[in-house]
Amino acid sequence: MNWDDTGPDDSATATPGGPDASAERLVGSVADGEDTAVEAALRPKDLGEFVGQPKVREQLDLVLRAARQRGATADHVLLSGAPGLGKTTLSMIIAAEMGAPIRITSGPAIQHAGDLAAILSSLQEGEVLFLDEIHRMSRPAEEMLYMAMEDFRVDVIVGKGPGATAIPLELPPFTLVGATTRAGLLPPPLRDRFGFTAHMEFYEAEELERVLHRSARLLDVSTDEAGAREIAGRSRGTPRIANRLLRRVRDYAQVKSDGVITSEIARQALAVYEVDERGLDRLDRAVLESLLKLFNGGPVGLSTLAVAVGEERETVEEVAEPFLVREGLLARTPRGRVATPAAWAHLNLTPPASSRANGSGQTGLFGM
Ligand SMILES: Nc1ncnc2c1ncn2[C@@H]1O[C@H](COP(=O)(O)OP(=O)(O)OP(=O)(O)O)[C@@H](O)[C@H]1O
């Protein structure tokens, strides 16, 4: 039986940086309103306080120290990685370490070259310009940025048509910190103009425990080691999610107990919020359960799977699947979606005999 109603659909382009459909989920990595309000208080202020990402920290520390010793402005820095891993935080740390002010804007906010010219021309010497979602800037603005980054100069075009003239405008030296969830989407001329590029990885559970202990201290929440461990394991490698789960578990501990977060309290609280021990929520589990119970582990086409779950195709593809793929629970193949042996184990289900025989789904992809 061929369940694949969509033809080859392994061309999924979803990434954690896709549409903000995950914003309202407890385990979504995009910031929601409450996150924005609380995050400012929880941001580490210098590299020493910044948890994890040891390579990025070490390299950035060298770049910044060297610039300070030379009395120069730091090179432009490109930070790539999924939402919530600390790109904004690092940009603020760069400014703080350089003793410089910071200006924050984003690619979508700069639709015209004139918008960028206005920002650039008002920068002070040494200032850090943080450009979030730099891959979403308009083309003309991007081209203006090339020259600004390289020569600290922009050409402001005055007038239109044949009478238009370019007036050169000198800029003070500044440090551009660009952030992107999709480094691959940046045109090479832009990528090449960054002196230092750092890729932010998802965090280890032990690192998230440290983030949680720090946040608990700042929020005046008491949590024991096992409580923090329980939350860290469900935080999908992302400090933003860890901090959000911490706040929900704190609520539960306060209402149902004495306010102290223990592993038992964390387990009970996150059961209420339907976040399981691996960080999967209701939607993730619905996708896996359909794949396993209705389609014997696949392969099944994305559209069929989405109908079975009762969600839009895009929601399944862009909100649930990236994490399931990252966790090795689901694979996107040319014939459709396939569950891995780990998916059967996670939901405590037994794979059908045919797939057990070759240790795989029906495609023989996962021989054991
Ligand atoms: N290494 C870290 N140590 C401690 N806390 C961190 C770390 N990284 C991120 N955080 C916390 O996670 C929250 C989200 O971080 P931040 O806003 O910097 O992420 P981001 O990568 O810029 O996200 P986005 O791409 O959505 O803008 C912040 O409140 C910050 O306190």
The ligand as an SDF file (V2000), in Angstrom:
LIG
                    3D

 31 33  0  0  0  0  0  0  0  0999 V2000
   24.1360   30.7250   27.3840 N   0  0  0  0  0  0  0  0  0  0  0  0
   23.1380   31.1780   28.1300 C   0  0  0  0  0  0  0  0  0  0  0  0
   23.2430   31.2410   29.4670 N   0  0  0  0  0  0  0  0  0  0  0  0
   22.2170   31.6640   30.2180 C   0  0  0  0  0  0  0  0  0  0  0  0
   21.0260   32.0830   29.7240 N   0  0  0  0  0  0  0  0  0  0  0  0
   20.8740   32.0630   28.3970 C   0  0  0  0  0  0  0  0  0  0  0  0
   21.9140   31.6210   27.5400 C   0  0  0  0  0  0  0  0  0  0  0  0
   21.4800   31.7090   26.2650 N   0  0  0  0  0  0  0  0  0  0  0  0
   20.2310   32.1820   26.3260 C   0  0  0  0  0  0  0  0  0  0  0  0
   19.8580   32.3920   27.6020 N   0  0  0  0  0  0  0  0  0  0  0  0
   18.5470   32.8700   28.0470 C   0  0  0  0  0  0  0  0  0  0  0  0
   17.5780   32.4900   27.0750 O   0  0  0  0  0  0  0  0  0  0  0  0
   16.7550   33.5950   26.7230 C   0  0  0  0  0  0  0  0  0  0  0  0
   16.7000   33.6930   25.2120 C   0  0  0  0  0  0  0  0  0  0  0  0
   17.9610   34.1110   24.7460 O   0  0  0  0  0  0  0  0  0  0  0  0
   18.1070   35.1040   23.4850 P   0  0  0  0  0  0  0  0  0  0  0  0
   16.9650   36.0760   23.4340 O   0  0  0  0  0  0  0  0  0  0  0  0
   19.4760   35.6680   23.5540 O   0  0  0  0  0  0  0  0  0  0  0  0
   17.9910   34.0790   22.3030 O   0  0  0  0  0  0  0  0  0  0  0  0
   18.0690   34.3650   20.7390 P   0  0  0  0  0  0  0  0  0  0  0  0
   18.9410   33.2940   20.1660 O   0  0  0  0  0  0  0  0  0  0  0  0
   18.4590   35.7710   20.4690 O   0  0  0  0  0  0  0  0  0  0  0  0
   16.5790   34.1390   20.2880 O   0  0  0  0  0  0  0  0  0  0  0  0
   15.8550   34.7440   18.9770 P   0  0  0  0  0  0  0  0  0  0  0  0
   16.5240   34.0950   17.8030 O   0  0  0  0  0  0  0  0  0  0  0  0
   14.4230   34.3010   19.1630 O   0  0  0  0  0  0  0  0  0  0  0  0
   16.0310   36.2270   19.0210 O   0  0  0  0  0  0  0  0  0  0  0  0
   17.3400   34.8210   27.4220 C   0  0  0  0  0  0  0  0  0  0  0  0
   16.4750   35.2440   28.4280 O   0  0  0  0  0  0  0  0  0  0  0  0
   18.5920   34.3730   28.1140 C   0  0  0  0  0  0  0  0  0  0  0  0
   18.5070   34.7170   29.4810 O   0  0  0  0  0  0  0  0  0  0  0  0
  1  2  1  0
  2  3  1  0
  2  7  2  0
  3  4  2  0
  4  5  1  0
  5  6  2  0
  6  7  1  0
  6 10  1  0
  7  8  1  0
  8  9  2  0
  9 10  1  0
 10 11  1  0
 11 12  1  0
 11 30  1  0
 12 13  1  0
 13 14  1  0
 13 28  1  0
 14 15  1  0
 15 16  1  0
 16 17  2  0
 16 18  1  0
 16 19  1  0
 19 20  1  0
 20 21  2  0
 20 22  1  0
 20 23  1  0
 23 24  1  0
 24 25  2  0
 24 26  1  0
 24 27  1  0
 28 29  1  0
 28 30  1  0
 30 31  1  0
M  END
$$$$
